[in-house]
Structure formats: C-alpha cells, structure tokens
C-alpha cells in the first residue's frame, strides 16, 4: 500500500519512465524541493522568529540568492537581508573577539558564513529522505524495480549518492540486483551521450556538412547535466 511519503518519489519515477526527456527523477525531486523552499522562505515564514534566527546565521548560497531574486519579491528579501547584514557585520568584526585575535576570528566566521545556506540545509534533509524512500521502495514494492529499470538515466551525483546509500542499507544479494540495474542504466546512457557528443563534434568538420545532426544538437548540455546534476536556471530545461 502506497504511503504519503512514497508518493512524490513514485510520481517522479513514473514521469521519467513515461517521458525520457524528463531526465533524472532525483533532479526533478530536488527542483521541486528547491522551488517549494524558496516560496516558503519568501512567504510568511520570513517573519517567524525561529526561522529568521536561522536565516540570519546561515544566509544563502549564490544559487539560492539568484532563485529568490527571480521571484521578484524584493520586499521579503529586503527584510531578510536587513537582519542578515547585522550578522555579517558581527562576523566581519570578529564576533566580539579581542583586537589581537579579531582578524583570525573574523576570517573563520566569514568562511563559515560563505559556506552555509539555509535553503541548502533544508533541502538536503528532505532530499536524503527521498533517496532513502527510493531504496526502500526497491526492497518493499514488487512493482518498483520494473519502474526503476525504465528510468532513462540518473545524473552522476545522484547515482553515486543513491548507490552509496543502498550499499549501506541492503543485504548483499538485494544490493547486487539493485546495483546491476542502476549500473546498466548509467552505462547505456553514457553510450548514448558519447555517440551524440562525438557526432556533434564531427558536424564541425566540413566533410560532414551534408549529414543530419541526429540527436546531437543538445548533447553538450545533456552531458553537463548528467555529470553535474540538472543546473539551476538552465535555459535548456532546468529550474534548479
């Protein structure tokens, strides 16, 4: 019986199985989490004291600042940034450290701030749960392995993360079947990308002027997505 927490994972895998252009199902799940978190933080949540404390302390990464700006809710951003800048000032001044150690303390604080993001931390927690759910479904839902095998690809970062988690949680026999299915999907897709990228490069040789492009025109973009996960703001189709 399907549980509430399995529905998003099943839906993402269904979409990718039915339409290969949907790409990696985990990228789709990540994008949805990301969009939801950006909408939440620019909504009523920005005025909740406990959340405001966390955004003041953590700030946001470059990617999520960009996504927030695209929402064109600048008043919400201004309110968040106003109090966050107070935290930045404290970090810049060494958080009250004595003059002799102020520079070192400031640099440590600024480094921590630069590498933290409230939205990233929220997404990572929920995304990890979805990764666990996919592994759980493989073991518990007799229909899921067939759906899994119908996936067009898993981007390389999500493939690594998923497989590493499965290796820790599954017994050896179950993991072997899981790994063979996932590995087969990756190898097939890498073969496709290799052929498409190679043909794309050949098309710049005058000897191939009259030849069709086949499926190679977007092969460079597809390869980058595969290697790095679906990038934010990618005009070829990505929203994260």
C-alpha beads as a LAMMPS data file, in Angstrom:
LAMMPS data file: protein, C-alpha beads

240 atoms
239 bonds

1 atom types
1 bond types

-500.0 500.0 xlo xhi
-500.0 500.0 ylo yhi
-500.0 500.0 zlo zhi

Masses

1 110.0

Atoms # bond

1 1 1 0.000 0.000 0.000
2 1 1 1.377 3.381 -1.005
3 1 1 2.280 5.737 1.829
4 1 1 2.117 9.531 1.687
5 1 1 5.906 9.859 1.807
6 1 1 6.347 7.480 -1.154
7 1 1 4.010 9.406 -3.478
8 1 1 6.478 12.114 -4.678
9 1 1 9.161 9.511 -5.402
10 1 1 6.770 7.236 -7.278
11 1 1 5.417 10.169 -9.282
12 1 1 8.892 11.366 -10.274
13 1 1 9.907 7.861 -11.348
14 1 1 6.636 7.474 -13.265
15 1 1 7.201 10.720 -15.175
16 1 1 10.756 9.828 -16.144
17 1 1 9.757 6.290 -17.159
18 1 1 6.945 7.621 -19.351
19 1 1 8.928 10.532 -20.792
20 1 1 12.725 10.104 -21.074
21 1 1 13.058 13.846 -21.711
22 1 1 12.138 14.341 -18.037
23 1 1 15.650 13.082 -17.222
24 1 1 16.905 12.058 -13.807
25 1 1 13.977 11.569 -11.389
26 1 1 16.077 12.737 -8.454
27 1 1 16.858 16.013 -10.233
28 1 1 13.101 16.557 -10.622
29 1 1 12.571 15.851 -6.920
30 1 1 15.386 18.223 -5.979
31 1 1 13.988 21.017 -8.172
32 1 1 10.547 20.651 -6.566
33 1 1 12.033 20.816 -3.084
34 1 1 14.044 23.858 -4.087
35 1 1 11.088 25.738 -5.569
36 1 1 8.985 24.954 -2.507
37 1 1 11.667 26.135 -0.071
38 1 1 12.227 29.410 -1.946
39 1 1 8.481 30.097 -1.971
40 1 1 8.209 29.280 1.732
41 1 1 11.087 31.491 2.817
42 1 1 9.776 34.456 0.821
43 1 1 6.296 33.928 2.225
44 1 1 5.034 34.126 5.791
45 1 1 7.970 32.081 7.093
46 1 1 10.325 35.020 6.763
47 1 1 8.564 36.680 9.705
48 1 1 8.718 33.647 12.013
49 1 1 11.324 34.390 14.720
50 1 1 12.904 30.919 14.842
51 1 1 13.329 30.812 11.057
52 1 1 14.616 34.393 10.967
53 1 1 17.299 33.477 13.503
54 1 1 18.481 30.638 11.246
55 1 1 18.484 32.736 8.059
56 1 1 20.374 35.474 9.900
57 1 1 23.025 32.974 10.944
58 1 1 23.285 30.918 7.758
59 1 1 22.367 33.265 4.947
60 1 1 22.028 31.743 1.484
61 1 1 24.303 30.445 -1.249
62 1 1 24.742 32.202 -4.581
63 1 1 22.349 29.806 -6.312
64 1 1 19.516 30.425 -3.897
65 1 1 20.006 34.161 -3.764
66 1 1 19.596 34.086 -7.564
67 1 1 16.424 31.995 -7.340
68 1 1 14.995 34.314 -4.713
69 1 1 15.703 37.349 -6.888
70 1 1 13.864 35.742 -9.791
71 1 1 10.717 35.534 -7.682
72 1 1 10.622 39.364 -7.711
73 1 1 9.510 39.550 -4.074
74 1 1 12.072 42.165 -3.147
75 1 1 10.318 43.423 -0.025
76 1 1 10.594 39.959 1.525
77 1 1 14.226 39.760 0.522
78 1 1 14.921 43.227 1.914
79 1 1 13.528 42.254 5.315
80 1 1 15.598 39.065 5.370
81 1 1 18.746 40.869 4.246
82 1 1 18.329 43.721 6.702
83 1 1 18.717 41.449 9.719
84 1 1 21.210 39.137 7.993
85 1 1 23.540 42.087 7.387
86 1 1 23.710 42.616 11.138
87 1 1 25.096 39.098 11.445
88 1 1 27.545 39.765 8.626
89 1 1 28.778 42.867 10.435
90 1 1 29.373 40.863 13.621
91 1 1 31.273 38.221 11.660
92 1 1 33.304 40.927 9.937
93 1 1 34.249 42.383 13.306
94 1 1 35.290 39.046 14.786
95 1 1 32.149 38.478 16.890
96 1 1 33.494 40.489 19.816
97 1 1 36.967 38.941 19.854
98 1 1 39.832 40.917 21.417
99 1 1 41.788 43.090 18.960
100 1 1 44.705 40.687 18.802
101 1 1 42.593 37.773 17.632
102 1 1 39.916 39.735 15.790
103 1 1 41.219 39.116 12.268
104 1 1 41.525 35.346 12.751
105 1 1 38.096 35.088 14.346
106 1 1 36.576 37.235 11.621
107 1 1 38.085 35.145 8.830
108 1 1 36.835 31.932 10.446
109 1 1 33.348 33.380 10.888
110 1 1 33.217 34.685 7.327
111 1 1 34.395 31.341 5.943
112 1 1 31.620 29.553 7.833
113 1 1 29.077 32.071 6.590
114 1 1 30.259 31.793 2.992
115 1 1 29.780 28.025 3.034
116 1 1 26.371 27.914 4.683
117 1 1 22.878 28.252 3.220
118 1 1 19.547 27.963 4.992
119 1 1 17.768 26.602 1.900
120 1 1 20.510 24.082 1.094
121 1 1 20.361 22.692 4.629
122 1 1 16.574 22.331 4.421
123 1 1 16.674 20.666 1.017
124 1 1 19.464 18.264 1.954
125 1 1 17.465 16.902 4.867
126 1 1 14.322 16.295 2.786
127 1 1 16.188 15.086 -0.271
128 1 1 18.043 12.496 1.775
129 1 1 14.665 11.170 2.916
130 1 1 13.542 10.831 -0.710
131 1 1 16.733 8.958 -1.577
132 1 1 16.040 6.589 1.309
133 1 1 12.471 6.160 0.095
134 1 1 13.612 5.058 -3.368
135 1 1 15.844 2.401 -1.818
136 1 1 13.007 1.345 0.498
137 1 1 10.596 1.035 -2.460
138 1 1 13.046 -1.198 -4.324
139 1 1 13.031 -3.585 -1.374
140 1 1 9.358 -3.398 -0.396
141 1 1 7.308 -2.679 -3.544
142 1 1 7.350 -5.556 -6.083
143 1 1 6.405 -3.144 -8.903
144 1 1 9.139 -0.598 -8.216
145 1 1 12.157 -2.486 -9.679
146 1 1 10.407 -2.559 -13.068
147 1 1 9.707 1.172 -12.818
148 1 1 13.307 1.731 -11.735
149 1 1 14.643 -0.200 -14.728
150 1 1 12.577 2.012 -17.061
151 1 1 14.421 5.190 -15.995
152 1 1 16.291 6.951 -18.816
153 1 1 19.175 7.960 -16.547
154 1 1 20.328 9.053 -13.127
155 1 1 22.637 12.047 -13.133
156 1 1 26.084 11.070 -11.892
157 1 1 25.960 12.844 -8.484
158 1 1 22.571 11.330 -7.650
159 1 1 23.599 7.920 -8.967
160 1 1 26.623 7.941 -6.655
161 1 1 24.639 9.113 -3.662
162 1 1 21.811 6.630 -4.236
163 1 1 24.130 3.686 -4.802
164 1 1 26.289 4.501 -1.780
165 1 1 23.218 4.630 0.454
166 1 1 21.836 1.375 -0.975
167 1 1 25.150 -0.381 -0.401
168 1 1 24.997 0.533 3.286
169 1 1 21.377 -0.491 3.803
170 1 1 20.737 -3.500 1.558
171 1 1 21.892 -7.053 2.077
172 1 1 24.461 -8.206 -0.466
173 1 1 22.100 -10.146 -2.711
174 1 1 19.492 -7.395 -2.936
175 1 1 22.189 -4.771 -3.450
176 1 1 23.739 -6.790 -6.273
177 1 1 20.435 -6.746 -8.189
178 1 1 19.920 -3.066 -7.406
179 1 1 23.447 -2.152 -8.461
180 1 1 23.233 -4.135 -11.702
181 1 1 20.003 -2.347 -12.639
182 1 1 21.348 1.121 -11.805
183 1 1 24.727 0.470 -13.411
184 1 1 23.046 -0.791 -16.577
185 1 1 21.034 2.413 -16.873
186 1 1 24.177 4.530 -16.467
187 1 1 26.240 2.581 -18.981
188 1 1 23.503 2.749 -21.599
189 1 1 23.103 6.480 -21.138
190 1 1 26.841 7.130 -21.225
191 1 1 26.984 5.223 -24.535
192 1 1 24.225 7.462 -25.886
193 1 1 25.959 10.647 -24.723
194 1 1 29.315 9.520 -26.111
195 1 1 27.839 8.842 -29.530
196 1 1 25.897 12.118 -29.559
197 1 1 28.830 14.269 -28.395
198 1 1 31.165 12.593 -30.892
199 1 1 28.710 13.220 -33.725
200 1 1 28.240 16.834 -32.588
201 1 1 31.997 17.377 -32.854
202 1 1 32.122 15.701 -36.279
203 1 1 29.493 18.106 -37.593
204 1 1 32.074 20.900 -37.359
205 1 1 34.172 19.087 -39.952
206 1 1 33.229 20.235 -43.465
207 1 1 33.167 16.611 -44.619
208 1 1 30.006 16.105 -42.534
209 1 1 28.191 19.254 -43.686
210 1 1 25.535 17.336 -45.556
211 1 1 24.944 14.807 -42.797
212 1 1 21.994 15.219 -40.388
213 1 1 22.543 16.230 -36.766
214 1 1 20.513 13.288 -35.490
215 1 1 20.137 13.700 -31.717
216 1 1 23.370 15.594 -31.127
217 1 1 22.386 19.274 -31.102
218 1 1 21.872 19.436 -27.346
219 1 1 24.407 16.726 -26.484
220 1 1 26.809 19.127 -24.742
221 1 1 24.067 20.456 -22.465
222 1 1 22.792 16.945 -21.719
223 1 1 26.286 15.771 -20.855
224 1 1 26.842 18.646 -18.431
225 1 1 23.502 17.869 -16.766
226 1 1 24.470 14.220 -16.455
227 1 1 27.865 14.994 -14.942
228 1 1 26.778 17.711 -12.522
229 1 1 23.004 17.214 -11.998
230 1 1 20.411 19.485 -13.564
231 1 1 21.792 23.019 -13.100
232 1 1 19.741 25.869 -11.707
233 1 1 18.367 28.263 -14.233
234 1 1 19.486 26.183 -17.178
235 1 1 17.629 27.518 -20.181
236 1 1 17.673 24.074 -21.787
237 1 1 15.092 22.923 -19.294
238 1 1 16.391 23.021 -15.743
239 1 1 14.994 25.152 -12.986
240 1 1 17.467 24.319 -10.283

Bonds

1 1 1 2
2 1 2 3
3 1 3 4
4 1 4 5
5 1 5 6
6 1 6 7
7 1 7 8
8 1 8 9
9 1 9 10
10 1 10 11
11 1 11 12
12 1 12 13
13 1 13 14
14 1 14 15
15 1 15 16
16 1 16 17
17 1 17 18
18 1 18 19
19 1 19 20
20 1 20 21
21 1 21 22
22 1 22 23
23 1 23 24
24 1 24 25
25 1 25 26
26 1 26 27
27 1 27 28
28 1 28 29
29 1 29 30
30 1 30 31
31 1 31 32
32 1 32 33
33 1 33 34
34 1 34 35
35 1 35 36
36 1 36 37
37 1 37 38
38 1 38 39
39 1 39 40
40 1 40 41
41 1 41 42
42 1 42 43
43 1 43 44
44 1 44 45
45 1 45 46
46 1 46 47
47 1 47 48
48 1 48 49
49 1 49 50
50 1 50 51
51 1 51 52
52 1 52 53
53 1 53 54
54 1 54 55
55 1 55 56
56 1 56 57
57 1 57 58
58 1 58 59
59 1 59 60
60 1 60 61
61 1 61 62
62 1 62 63
63 1 63 64
64 1 64 65
65 1 65 66
66 1 66 67
67 1 67 68
68 1 68 69
69 1 69 70
70 1 70 71
71 1 71 72
72 1 72 73
73 1 73 74
74 1 74 75
75 1 75 76
76 1 76 77
77 1 77 78
78 1 78 79
79 1 79 80
80 1 80 81
81 1 81 82
82 1 82 83
83 1 83 84
84 1 84 85
85 1 85 86
86 1 86 87
87 1 87 88
88 1 88 89
89 1 89 90
90 1 90 91
91 1 91 92
92 1 92 93
93 1 93 94
94 1 94 95
95 1 95 96
96 1 96 97
97 1 97 98
98 1 98 99
99 1 99 100
100 1 100 101
101 1 101 102
102 1 102 103
103 1 103 104
104 1 104 105
105 1 105 106
106 1 106 107
107 1 107 108
108 1 108 109
109 1 109 110
110 1 110 111
111 1 111 112
112 1 112 113
113 1 113 114
114 1 114 115
115 1 115 116
116 1 116 117
117 1 117 118
118 1 118 119
119 1 119 120
120 1 120 121
121 1 121 122
122 1 122 123
123 1 123 124
124 1 124 125
125 1 125 126
126 1 126 127
127 1 127 128
128 1 128 129
129 1 129 130
130 1 130 131
131 1 131 132
132 1 132 133
133 1 133 134
134 1 134 135
135 1 135 136
136 1 136 137
137 1 137 138
138 1 138 139
139 1 139 140
140 1 140 141
141 1 141 142
142 1 142 143
143 1 143 144
144 1 144 145
145 1 145 146
146 1 146 147
147 1 147 148
148 1 148 149
149 1 149 150
150 1 150 151
151 1 151 152
152 1 152 153
153 1 153 154
154 1 154 155
155 1 155 156
156 1 156 157
157 1 157 158
158 1 158 159
159 1 159 160
160 1 160 161
161 1 161 162
162 1 162 163
163 1 163 164
164 1 164 165
165 1 165 166
166 1 166 167
167 1 167 168
168 1 168 169
169 1 169 170
170 1 170 171
171 1 171 172
172 1 172 173
173 1 173 174
174 1 174 175
175 1 175 176
176 1 176 177
177 1 177 178
178 1 178 179
179 1 179 180
180 1 180 181
181 1 181 182
182 1 182 183
183 1 183 184
184 1 184 185
185 1 185 186
186 1 186 187
187 1 187 188
188 1 188 189
189 1 189 190
190 1 190 191
191 1 191 192
192 1 192 193
193 1 193 194
194 1 194 195
195 1 195 196
196 1 196 197
197 1 197 198
198 1 198 199
199 1 199 200
200 1 200 201
201 1 201 202
202 1 202 203
203 1 203 204
204 1 204 205
205 1 205 206
206 1 206 207
207 1 207 208
208 1 208 209
209 1 209 210
210 1 210 211
211 1 211 212
212 1 212 213
213 1 213 214
214 1 214 215
215 1 215 216
216 1 216 217
217 1 217 218
218 1 218 219
219 1 219 220
220 1 220 221
221 1 221 222
222 1 222 223
223 1 223 224
224 1 224 225
225 1 225 226
226 1 226 227
227 1 227 228
228 1 228 229
229 1 229 230
230 1 230 231
231 1 231 232
232 1 232 233
233 1 233 234
234 1 234 235
235 1 235 236
236 1 236 237
237 1 237 238
238 1 238 239
239 1 239 240
